[in-house]
């Protein structure tokens, strides 16, 4: 070893490299122009010899071994750094050519670092993660990961035999991001990050920003490229804002892709592309406007249904790759079906390969024990006070809208985020600075997220699953609201299902469970959900929540769906419930599609299809969902009859509908009820129709209003009310003069008929 070369060495840095404890390897390994030439240093574990091939002519320079662990150096008589490669001869007899990763400059700017540290680098997913790209004419992958408390981070994968000594990454001191561009790494290569902590523990982590992962139970990240797919949904994207407006119909089919249908050829799951065509055909046939997918973000445990996410930036590989999922969304859009993604910003699992304790410390989760864990779920809570964690989540919501054209995000378990004492007993939580139980950091995070999301994607939907009376969840941010577009109406769902579970003879005692929702119906912009949560964990299917024998269960369910469709609020129904699945849902088995071979289940499917068509055809059922102008009671106090009558109204008076709900199993003949106008009332929908499996009690022809007061209204009609039913009437309004003329005309027609009859008798 030459003395000159020896004196140029930073032996402390070399020792750190050899012992895999160096967080800034580029400072040592990048070529340096010195007084007497250019200093090259490299570290190749298990190498016995290394040559430097320099410039276009590949001039060879032998490198001297400085440490037997594989550290080599040479000082060459050159003045300018040209392209170079290392020819590495390994102890096992192999040799390889290596382009130096430490030759390439940082791909993350100081400005991007500053924004990330402030929590406002909203496209940070373009820099963190693994990105296949070309730098200085060389193809490879730029890796970057946030691990500020790590001693050292390395990229490991098939390309370096999973050896953490080979590719230690460079720390960016401002942010704690580690990055490295590795030439020659290819698409589909597997990788992880090897992290060495300050207390010298070493473990592997999947990439939090990875765009693809191995199919479980394997969990390595996969190098992929999201830029190649050619979208063909511009027509949908251009009109999406109008189609998803507050005054438009929104009927959502909630789907778990893994159990909607399963292949019969031995495969575990269908591909996204196969699912797109099958699901699209079904959704269009039924008349839903949207599908909502239980979380498709990568997750290891099938039984979690996707709610314990380990790969927030990766669609699960169970059903295919990233382009396959892009195709799924694209295909739906080309068929005018919106796609809403279930998203989980409230908690994440403790799997040791994922976010938990990521850099050896509580990085993504709260460090305080009383805030760190969800007692109900055994999961960890995101640290909403951390700018970088908030950046991770906000960017993730934007990512799905940007890269996958998601039409909406449904945020799971928002209530668990808002309250410090959610699921906790006294003594297990600490009040906020004002002495309350509100998680002020989570509140600020949600406002921040919703503000940025709506600025970038004003035509996409933000939907909250929020189960408490937190005020103004859908209120404007300027008025201290949370800024969501819709909130699941959990109170209505719970009250109504409790009512429907009871035998009709006991329903009069809980009549307020039918009517209470209208006291707060306009406090939020609600979505009425009959979701997956209601058909699992021993709760049974919707059909089996209903009382009685099967025919009465079906009648009750038809009435329940009729009330759901006519009650103010947008709609969501979980898969299988539209054909009255009998067993409780399980992610392990497909829906019982064979039930459609049975008449009563096919009739239920036809009924829901007819309801969905009615919903889209009549503006009164959706135009004024969010204002009192769209609803008016006729009679809501007939508890002894288990009945409700009300109006649904639209912008045009002529679109008014009269709704009659009978939740008793008695039919009422010549039932007199008040109506809003003089005119003609025609039954346009009846859940008791024989074609749906009902008894066939109906009102044929036109029911003409009489000027007889009823229900505090000057006009009334008499109708036949079917048992366990919802009946809907359209209105043809007539003025007072027209009513009188019609009465005279009817009397005249009656006299003419009588005269004809007398004449016939005489003959």
Buried (B, 14 or more C-beta within 10 A) or exposed (E): EEEEBEEBBEEEBBBBBBEBBBBBBBEBBBBBEEEEBBBBBBBBBBBBBBBBBBEEEEEEBEBBBBBEBBBBBBBBEBEEBEBBBBBBBBEEEEBEEBBBBBBBEBBBEEEBBEBBBEBBBBEBBBBBBBBBBEBEEBBBBBBBBBBBBBBBBBBBBEBBEBBBBBBBBBBBEEBBBBBBBBBBBEBEBBBBBBBBBEEEEBBBBBBBBBBBBBBBEEBBBBBBBBEEBEBEBEEBEEEBEEBBEBBBBBBBBBBBBBBBBBEEEEEEBBBBBBBBBEBBEBBEEBBBBBBBBBBBBBBBBBEBBBBBBBBBBBBBBBBBBBBBBBBBBBBBBBBBBBBBBBBBBBBBBBBEBBBBBBBBBBBBBBEEEEBBBBEEBEBBBBBBBBBBBBBBBBBBBBBBBBBBBBBBBBBBBBBBBBBBBBBBEEEEBEEBEEEEBBBBBBBEBBBBBBBBBBEBBEBBBBBBBBBBEBEBBBBEBEEEBBBBBBBBBBBBBEBBBEBBBBEBEEBBEBBEBBBBBBEEBBBBBBBBBBBBBBBBEEBBBBBBBBBBEEEBBBBBBBBBBBBBBBBBBBBBBBBBBBBBBBBBBEBEEBBBBEBBEEEBBBBBBBBBBBBBEBBBEBBBBBBBBBBEEBBEEBBBEBBEBBBBBBBBBBEEEEBBBBBBBBBBBEBBEEBEBBBBBBBBBBBBBBBBBEEBBBBEBBBEEBBBBBEEEBBEBBBBBBBBBBBBBBBBBBBBBBEEEEBEEBEEEEEEEEEEEEEEEEEEEEE
